Amino acid sequence: MRPCSQGQQRHALKLALLFCVFTSFSAAVAADILYVANVPLNAADTSIVDYVRAKGHYVQVVDDGAAQLSDTTDKELIMISETVDPAVLGGLYHDVPVRILVWDAAMQYLLGMTGPTEGTHFGYSNDDVRAHLVDHKHPLAGGLEGNDLVIFTGTAKPMGWGKPNKNADIIARQVLAGKYPLLYEYAPGAVMVDGTAAPSNRIFFFMADNGIPGMTDSGRAFLDAILAYSITGGDFTAPVIAPPADMLVEANSLNGAIVSYPPATVTDNRDPNPIVTYSIASGSLFPMGVTVVTIFAEDHVGNKSSASFTITVRDTTPPTIGGGNIVNGNITAEATSAAGAVVNFVGATDLVDPNPTITANPPSGSTFPLGVTTVQVTATDASNNTATGSFTVTVVDTTAPALIVPANMLVEANTTGGAIVNFAA
């Protein structure tokens, strides 16, 4: 505790974090944190704020004398330093539905976590640097092994303690002295000492006025676990994704097919509306072959998962016999000579392959005689789909003969009967 000072300082740093986590808890979640302390910060508070920011979190620092409830808007965690003055801060945050991590011993009472008497219900010890783990399985234990863990360097450091009721989860106690709890939590809804239900997670830990430089590796591991748990509220479960079934789609163009797929079913144990994104949106153009669509889901505390399904676009449709100048299975051509007519044709078309291999008998470009000729066609596309069929070529002669009439002729009679006259017809 300390005399009240005025002033407010805000710091902003947002680091971009990328995590490739599949159906597991993301070990570091970028969070918006409110840090309440005596401003300007002392060395211990500065080291803690710097440490938290280095983890990728945004930390807003506020002086306890200037603290307001509006500061808690959109915050995921409130950290209350040992340097606050409980008489100034009071019970401002008692009913706030935001997770609170506190290490000022007297603030436990004002938050409803312990009784009111210093030395009986809360206090500080200064005779050890160890914590005795009593619940190794709790996430706040940070996966640490062993019982009596050295948290701080040296031989004796101040360590805060408190006496919650039976509804709290106790993770670590003192090794010496009264073996009072050093680290405990009221889960949301747990009835605290003052008879109220915890609006959100309420966590006390032993930091006292120590800073990061005075912590051991075990101590920092403890702090990392406390931060992760405080930010997530104990939610380490990633969303569960049920992807759509793999899809097999017929190509309808050279480029593939536009495919719409049903949405994935995504559920989370705490977040009713996790964020869901897809690597390729439904309604996109999918190329020929197999495409993997990956689904990403993230809940409100940053637990991430992914799943995938495949969309296979294939061409199993054979070419169509006909097309071009073939109308209703027939080509009608006018004879251009006594031999008939030269007729050109495509023979077959395909949805995907613009140039299927076509074999025709008689082939395109042949001279077709007068009358009806049947053309047999085999067409194979690039996907080796084959079609066979036929059409007819009918050569007709609907052109009347051309008459060449000579010019009028004037001929002299050479007999009493007239004259014999010759002309070209």
C-alpha positions as CSV (number, residue, x, y, z in Angstrom):
1,M,0.0,0.0,0.0
2,R,1.1,3.6,-0.6
3,P,-0.1,7.2,-0.3
4,C,-2.4,8.2,-3.2
5,S,-0.8,9.9,-6.2
6,Q,-2.6,11.5,-9.2
7,G,-1.9,11.1,-12.9
8,Q,-2.6,8.7,-15.6
9,Q,-0.3,7.1,-18.2
10,R,-1.3,5.1,-21.2
11,H,1.0,2.9,-23.2
12,A,0.1,1.3,-26.5
13,L,1.8,-1.6,-28.1
14,K,0.1,-4.3,-30.3
15,L,2.3,-7.0,-31.7
16,A,1.1,-9.2,-34.5
17,L,1.1,-12.8,-33.4
18,L,0.8,-15.8,-35.7
19,F,0.0,-19.2,-34.3
20,C,-0.3,-22.4,-36.2
21,V,-2.2,-24.4,-33.6
22,F,-4.5,-27.2,-34.5
23,T,-7.2,-28.4,-32.1
24,S,-5.1,-27.1,-29.1
25,F,-4.8,-24.1,-26.8
26,S,-2.8,-21.3,-28.2
27,A,-0.1,-20.8,-25.7
28,A,-0.1,-17.0,-26.2
29,V,-3.2,-15.0,-26.8
30,A,-3.0,-11.3,-27.6
31,A,-5.2,-9.6,-25.1
32,D,-6.3,-6.1,-24.0
33,I,-5.2,-5.7,-20.4
34,L,-5.9,-2.9,-17.8
35,Y,-2.9,-2.5,-15.4
36,V,-3.8,-0.6,-12.3
37,A,-0.9,0.8,-10.3
38,N,0.7,3.9,-8.8
39,V,1.8,6.0,-11.7
40,P,4.6,6.7,-12.5
41,L,5.4,3.1,-12.3
42,N,8.1,1.8,-10.0
43,A,10.8,-0.6,-11.2
44,A,8.9,-3.7,-10.3
45,D,5.7,-2.6,-12.1
46,T,7.7,-1.4,-15.1
47,S,9.4,-4.8,-15.4
48,I,6.0,-6.6,-15.2
49,V,4.3,-4.3,-17.8
50,D,7.3,-4.7,-20.1
51,Y,7.2,-8.5,-19.6
52,V,3.5,-8.7,-20.4
53,R,3.9,-6.5,-23.5
54,A,6.7,-8.6,-24.7
55,K,4.3,-11.5,-24.7
56,G,2.3,-9.6,-27.4
57,H,-0.4,-8.1,-25.2
58,Y,-1.8,-4.6,-25.2
59,V,-1.4,-3.0,-21.8
60,Q,-3.2,0.1,-20.7
61,V,-1.7,1.5,-17.5
62,V,-4.0,3.6,-15.3
63,D,-3.3,5.3,-12.0
64,D,-5.5,4.0,-9.2
65,G,-6.5,7.6,-8.3
66,A,-7.8,8.1,-11.8
67,A,-9.3,4.7,-12.4
68,Q,-12.9,4.6,-13.8
69,L,-15.2,1.7,-14.6
70,S,-15.2,2.9,-18.3
71,D,-11.5,1.8,-18.4
72,T,-12.6,-1.8,-18.2
73,T,-14.6,-1.7,-21.4
74,D,-13.5,-4.4,-23.9
75,K,-10.7,-5.5,-21.5
76,E,-10.0,-9.2,-21.1
77,L,-8.0,-8.9,-17.8
78,I,-7.5,-6.4,-15.0
79,M,-4.2,-6.6,-13.3
80,I,-4.0,-4.9,-9.8
81,S,-0.5,-4.1,-8.6
82,E,0.7,-4.2,-5.0
83,T,1.4,-0.4,-5.4
84,V,-2.3,0.6,-5.5
85,D,-3.8,2.3,-2.4
86,P,-6.8,0.1,-1.4
87,A,-8.4,3.1,0.3
88,V,-8.4,5.0,-2.9
89,L,-9.3,2.2,-5.4
90,G,-11.8,0.7,-3.0
91,G,-14.3,-1.8,-4.4
92,L,-14.5,-0.1,-7.8
93,Y,-14.0,-3.4,-9.7
94,H,-15.9,-5.7,-7.3
95,D,-18.9,-6.2,-9.7
96,V,-17.0,-5.9,-13.0
97,P,-17.5,-9.0,-15.2
98,V,-13.9,-9.0,-16.2
99,R,-11.2,-11.4,-15.0
100,I,-9.1,-9.9,-12.2
101,L,-5.5,-10.8,-11.3
102,V,-4.6,-9.1,-8.0
103,W,-1.4,-9.2,-5.9
104,D,-2.1,-6.4,-3.4
105,A,-3.1,-8.4,-0.3
106,A,-5.6,-5.9,1.1
107,M,-7.4,-5.7,-2.2
108,Q,-8.6,-9.2,-1.7
109,Y,-11.1,-8.0,1.0
110,L,-12.4,-5.2,-1.2
111,L,-13.0,-7.7,-4.0
112,G,-14.9,-10.0,-1.7
113,M,-12.3,-12.7,-1.8
114,T,-11.2,-12.7,1.9
115,G,-12.2,-11.3,5.3
116,P,-11.2,-7.8,6.3
117,T,-8.4,-8.2,8.9
118,E,-4.8,-7.9,7.9
119,G,-2.6,-10.6,9.5
120,T,-5.7,-12.8,9.9
121,H,-7.4,-12.9,6.5
122,F,-4.6,-11.6,4.3
123,G,-1.1,-10.3,4.6
124,Y,2.6,-10.7,3.6
125,S,5.3,-13.1,4.6
126,N,9.0,-12.3,4.3
127,D,10.7,-15.5,5.3
128,D,10.9,-17.6,2.1
129,V,11.3,-17.6,-1.6
130,R,9.4,-20.9,-2.2
131,A,5.8,-21.9,-3.0
132,H,4.4,-25.3,-2.2
133,L,2.3,-26.7,-5.1
134,V,-0.9,-28.5,-3.9
135,D,-2.7,-28.8,-7.2
136,H,-0.3,-29.8,-9.9
137,K,-3.1,-30.4,-12.4
138,H,-4.6,-27.0,-12.3
139,P,-3.7,-24.8,-15.3
140,L,-2.4,-22.1,-12.9
141,A,0.3,-24.5,-11.9
142,G,1.9,-24.1,-15.3
143,G,2.7,-27.8,-15.7
144,L,5.5,-27.4,-13.1
145,E,6.7,-30.5,-11.3
146,G,7.8,-30.9,-7.8
147,N,6.3,-29.6,-4.5
148,D,8.4,-26.8,-3.0
149,L,9.4,-24.6,-5.9
150,V,11.9,-21.7,-5.7
151,I,10.0,-18.7,-7.1
152,F,12.3,-15.8,-6.3
153,T,16.1,-15.4,-6.1
154,G,17.8,-14.9,-2.8
155,T,16.7,-16.3,0.6
156,A,13.7,-14.2,1.6
157,K,11.3,-12.1,-0.4
158,P,7.9,-10.6,0.4
159,M,5.1,-12.9,-0.7
160,G,1.4,-12.1,-0.5
161,W,-1.1,-14.5,0.9
162,G,-4.8,-14.7,1.5
163,K,-7.4,-17.0,3.2
164,P,-10.3,-17.6,0.8
165,N,-13.3,-19.8,1.6
166,K,-13.8,-23.4,0.6
167,N,-15.2,-22.4,-2.8
168,A,-11.8,-21.3,-4.1
169,D,-9.4,-23.5,-5.9
170,I,-6.0,-23.3,-4.1
171,I,-3.0,-24.0,-6.2
172,A,-0.1,-23.1,-4.0
173,R,0.6,-22.5,-0.3
174,Q,3.4,-21.1,1.9
175,V,6.1,-23.6,2.7
176,L,6.8,-22.0,6.1
177,A,4.8,-19.8,8.4
178,G,1.1,-20.6,8.4
179,K,1.0,-22.4,5.1
180,Y,-1.5,-19.9,3.9
181,P,-2.6,-19.9,0.2
182,L,-0.2,-18.0,-2.1
183,L,-2.1,-18.7,-5.3
184,Y,-5.8,-19.3,-5.6
185,E,-8.8,-18.7,-7.8
186,Y,-12.6,-18.2,-7.5
187,A,-14.1,-19.5,-10.7
188,P,-17.0,-17.5,-12.3
189,G,-20.1,-17.9,-10.1
190,A,-18.3,-19.3,-7.1
191,V,-19.6,-17.7,-3.9
192,M,-16.9,-15.7,-2.2
193,V,-16.3,-14.7,1.4
194,D,-18.6,-11.7,1.2
195,G,-21.4,-13.9,0.0
196,T,-21.4,-12.6,-3.6
197,A,-20.9,-14.7,-6.7
198,A,-17.6,-14.0,-8.5
199,P,-18.6,-12.0,-11.7
200,S,-15.7,-13.6,-13.5
201,N,-12.4,-15.3,-12.5
202,R,-10.9,-13.7,-9.4
203,I,-7.2,-14.7,-8.9
204,F,-4.8,-13.8,-6.2
205,F,-1.1,-14.5,-6.5
206,F,2.0,-13.9,-4.4
207,M,4.0,-11.3,-6.4
208,A,3.9,-8.6,-3.7
209,D,6.4,-5.9,-4.6
210,N,8.8,-8.2,-6.5
211,G,9.7,-7.6,-10.2
212,I,10.6,-9.8,-13.1
213,P,14.4,-9.6,-12.6
214,G,14.0,-11.2,-9.1
215,M,12.1,-14.3,-10.4
216,T,13.6,-17.7,-11.2
217,D,12.7,-19.7,-14.3
218,S,10.1,-21.5,-12.2
219,G,8.8,-18.2,-11.0
220,R,8.4,-16.9,-14.6
221,A,6.8,-20.2,-15.7
222,F,4.3,-19.6,-12.9
223,L,3.7,-16.1,-14.1
224,D,3.3,-17.2,-17.7
225,A,0.7,-19.8,-16.6
226,I,-1.1,-17.3,-14.5
227,L,-1.2,-14.8,-17.3
228,A,-2.4,-17.4,-19.9
229,Y,-5.1,-18.7,-17.5
230,S,-6.1,-15.2,-16.4
231,I,-6.6,-14.1,-20.0
232,T,-8.5,-17.2,-21.0
233,G,-10.4,-17.8,-17.8
234,G,-9.3,-21.4,-17.9
235,D,-10.6,-22.0,-21.4
236,F,-7.9,-24.0,-23.1
237,T,-10.3,-25.9,-25.4
238,A,-10.2,-25.0,-29.1
239,P,-13.4,-25.0,-31.2
240,V,-14.5,-28.3,-32.7
241,I,-14.9,-28.2,-36.5
242,A,-17.1,-30.6,-38.4
243,P,-16.2,-29.9,-42.1
244,P,-18.5,-30.6,-45.0
245,A,-18.1,-33.9,-46.7
246,D,-15.5,-34.1,-49.6
247,M,-17.2,-33.0,-52.8
248,L,-16.9,-34.5,-56.4
249,V,-18.0,-31.9,-59.0
250,E,-18.3,-32.1,-62.7
251,A,-16.3,-29.5,-64.7
252,N,-18.4,-27.3,-66.9
253,S,-15.6,-25.3,-68.6
254,L,-12.0,-25.4,-69.4
255,N,-11.3,-23.5,-66.1
256,G,-13.1,-26.0,-63.9
257,A,-16.4,-25.3,-62.1
258,I,-17.9,-22.7,-59.7
259,V,-18.6,-24.6,-56.5
260,S,-20.8,-23.7,-53.6
261,Y,-20.3,-25.8,-50.5
262,P,-22.3,-26.0,-47.2
263,P,-20.8,-24.2,-44.2
264,A,-18.8,-26.2,-41.6
265,T,-20.4,-26.9,-38.2
266,V,-18.3,-25.2,-35.5
267,T,-18.9,-25.5,-31.8
268,D,-17.0,-24.3,-28.8
269,N,-17.3,-25.1,-25.1
270,R,-17.7,-21.4,-24.1
271,D,-17.9,-19.2,-27.1
272,P,-21.3,-19.5,-28.9
273,N,-20.0,-17.6,-31.9
274,P,-16.3,-18.5,-32.7
275,I,-14.8,-16.8,-35.7
276,V,-14.8,-19.1,-38.8
277,T,-12.8,-18.5,-42.0
278,Y,-12.1,-20.5,-45.1
279,S,-9.0,-20.6,-47.3
280,I,-11.2,-20.6,-50.4
281,A,-14.7,-19.1,-50.2
282,S,-17.8,-20.9,-51.2
283,G,-18.9,-19.9,-54.7
284,S,-15.3,-19.6,-56.0
285,L,-14.0,-21.1,-59.3
286,F,-12.3,-24.4,-58.5
287,P,-9.8,-25.6,-61.1
288,M,-9.6,-29.1,-62.5
289,G,-8.2,-31.6,-60.0
290,V,-8.2,-31.8,-56.2
291,T,-8.3,-28.6,-54.1
292,V,-8.0,-28.6,-50.3
293,V,-10.2,-26.1,-48.5
294,T,-9.0,-25.4,-45.0
295,I,-11.4,-24.1,-42.3
296,F,-10.0,-22.0,-39.4
297,A,-11.9,-21.4,-36.2
298,E,-10.9,-19.2,-33.2
299,D,-12.8,-18.6,-30.0
300,H,-13.0,-15.4,-27.9
301,V,-9.8,-16.2,-26.0
302,G,-7.7,-17.2,-28.9
303,N,-7.9,-21.0,-28.9
304,K,-7.6,-22.0,-32.5
305,S,-8.3,-25.1,-34.5
306,S,-8.5,-26.1,-38.2
307,A,-9.9,-28.8,-40.4
308,S,-10.2,-29.4,-44.1
309,F,-12.1,-31.1,-46.8
310,T,-11.5,-31.5,-50.5
311,I,-13.3,-30.5,-53.7
312,T,-12.4,-32.5,-56.7
313,V,-13.4,-31.1,-60.1
314,R,-13.3,-33.7,-62.8
315,D,-14.4,-34.1,-66.4
316,T,-16.3,-37.3,-67.1
317,T,-18.6,-35.9,-69.8
318,P,-17.8,-37.2,-73.3
319,P,-17.8,-34.9,-76.3
320,T,-21.0,-34.2,-78.1
321,I,-21.2,-35.4,-81.7
322,G,-22.3,-32.6,-83.9
323,G,-22.1,-28.8,-83.5
324,G,-21.0,-26.1,-85.9
325,N,-22.7,-26.5,-89.3
326,I,-24.4,-29.8,-88.3
327,V,-28.0,-29.0,-87.7
328,N,-30.3,-31.7,-86.3
329,G,-27.8,-34.4,-87.2
330,N,-27.4,-33.3,-90.9
331,I,-25.4,-31.1,-93.2
332,T,-27.1,-30.0,-96.4
333,A,-24.7,-28.8,-99.1
334,E,-25.3,-27.6,-102.7
335,A,-23.5,-29.5,-105.3
336,T,-20.8,-27.5,-107.0
337,S,-19.9,-30.0,-109.8
338,A,-21.1,-33.3,-111.2
339,A,-18.9,-35.0,-108.5
340,G,-20.9,-33.3,-105.7
341,A,-19.5,-30.9,-103.2
342,V,-16.5,-30.4,-100.8
343,V,-17.9,-30.3,-97.3
344,N,-16.1,-29.1,-94.1
345,F,-17.4,-29.8,-90.6
346,V,-16.3,-29.8,-86.9
347,G,-17.8,-33.2,-86.1
348,A,-17.9,-32.9,-82.3
349,T,-17.7,-30.3,-79.4
350,D,-16.7,-30.7,-75.7
351,L,-17.5,-28.6,-72.6
352,V,-14.0,-28.7,-71.2
353,D,-11.7,-29.5,-74.1
354,P,-11.9,-26.9,-76.9
355,N,-10.0,-29.2,-79.2
356,P,-11.1,-32.9,-78.8
357,T,-9.4,-35.4,-81.1
358,I,-11.9,-36.2,-83.8
359,T,-11.8,-39.1,-86.3
360,A,-14.4,-38.9,-89.1
361,N,-15.1,-41.2,-92.0
362,P,-15.4,-39.7,-94.6
363,P,-13.2,-36.9,-93.1
364,S,-13.9,-33.2,-93.1
365,G,-12.9,-31.7,-96.5
366,S,-13.9,-34.7,-98.6
367,T,-15.9,-34.4,-101.8
368,F,-19.3,-35.8,-101.0
369,P,-21.4,-37.1,-104.0
370,L,-25.0,-36.1,-104.7
371,G,-27.3,-37.7,-102.3
372,V,-27.0,-38.7,-98.6
373,T,-23.7,-39.9,-97.1
374,T,-23.4,-41.1,-93.5
375,V,-20.4,-39.8,-91.6
376,Q,-19.1,-42.0,-88.7
377,V,-17.4,-39.9,-86.0
378,T,-15.3,-40.8,-82.9
379,A,-14.3,-38.0,-80.6
380,T,-12.0,-38.2,-77.5
381,D,-11.3,-35.2,-75.1
382,A,-8.3,-34.4,-73.0
383,S,-9.7,-36.4,-70.1
384,N,-10.0,-39.5,-72.3
385,N,-13.7,-39.4,-72.5
386,T,-14.8,-40.9,-75.8
387,A,-18.0,-40.5,-77.8
388,T,-19.1,-42.2,-81.1
389,G,-21.9,-41.3,-83.4
390,S,-22.9,-40.3,-86.9
391,F,-24.5,-37.6,-88.9
392,T,-25.5,-37.3,-92.5
393,V,-24.2,-35.1,-95.3
394,T,-26.8,-34.5,-98.1
395,V,-25.6,-33.0,-101.3
396,V,-28.4,-31.6,-103.5
397,D,-28.6,-30.0,-106.9
398,T,-31.1,-27.2,-106.8
399,T,-29.4,-24.9,-109.3
400,A,-31.1,-24.6,-112.8
401,P,-29.0,-24.9,-115.9
402,A,-27.5,-21.6,-117.2
403,L,-28.6,-20.6,-120.8
404,I,-26.2,-18.8,-123.1
405,V,-28.2,-17.1,-125.8
406,P,-26.1,-15.8,-128.8
407,A,-26.6,-12.3,-130.2
408,N,-29.2,-11.6,-132.9
409,M,-27.8,-12.7,-136.3
410,L,-28.4,-11.2,-139.8
411,V,-27.8,-13.8,-142.5
412,E,-28.1,-13.4,-146.3
413,A,-30.4,-16.0,-148.0
414,N,-28.5,-18.1,-150.5
415,T,-31.4,-20.2,-151.9
416,T,-35.1,-19.7,-152.5
417,G,-35.6,-21.5,-149.2
418,G,-33.4,-19.1,-147.1
419,A,-30.1,-20.0,-145.6
420,I,-28.5,-22.6,-143.4
421,V,-27.4,-20.9,-140.1
422,N,-25.1,-22.3,-137.4
423,F,-24.8,-20.9,-133.8
424,A,-23.5,-21.9,-130.4
425,A,-26.2,-23.0,-127.9
